[in-house]
Amino acid sequence: MRNKILQIEKLINKNEIKVISVDVFDTLLLRTTQPELMRFKDFSQEQYKQITLDNSVTRDELYFARLKVGRELFSKAKREGGCYEVTYKEWMKTVLQGGREGRVDDKIVQHCLDIELALEQQMLKLNKSLWLYLETLRSRGHKIVLCSDMYLGAKSINYLLRSFVGADLPYTTFVSSEWQKTKRAGSLYRAMMLELEVEAENVLHIGDNWISDILVPSNLGIHTIHTPRSFSWGIVHRIRAFFYRFYVNYKAQI
Ligand SMILES: [Mg+2]
């Protein structure tokens, strides 16, 4: 991270940067190498344990329903090309509804969310050197914002960050699920610049994803710094994800 901080420092000194936008997951909050599908299974198992569900639903069925609904909603988001994004509420309500009549109580959805946030807290780690550096930049007068493509809302993201830094971060959070715009399509960056009344040449975005954090904002004229996870992290993550997806597909067929 030290080299990256030097790169950021150099870029800020050479350009008139007013806003520093930072990706959240795997940039400011670091995940373990656990694949996403495995994380969803942990969520579903805990939700099944804590929430009294219809007896006709098994623990595995709840998990596979989450995957199926997620696949459908994220395919829709992809097709819409930055005009729609999945929200946690829509996702979980559809899963819990399960094609049945009646309404799913918002309190149950909130309970599911609380369970996930508690588990997320245990799985995440703060990128402390980046956070300390951002605080230095803030004290020098730079505006720091968070910019994330995520089904969770800003409140949930801030809750996760608060558990690591002990207080609410004074950073505005631009999250795709609330703006119904995405980084990967560029629409969230455009909305952020409009909202903050800032030109692309005065914005720096920092993130781990080569497409949505680097290529897309660069094409909009935004300065970028790529902070990918380590090579070994990437290899272990990909191997685990490959085998877990294989296992999930096998389980889904039996
Ligand atoms: Mg990321």
Residues whose N, C-alpha, C, O or C-beta is under 5 A from the ligand:
A	BS01	MG	D23 F25 D26 T27 D208 N209
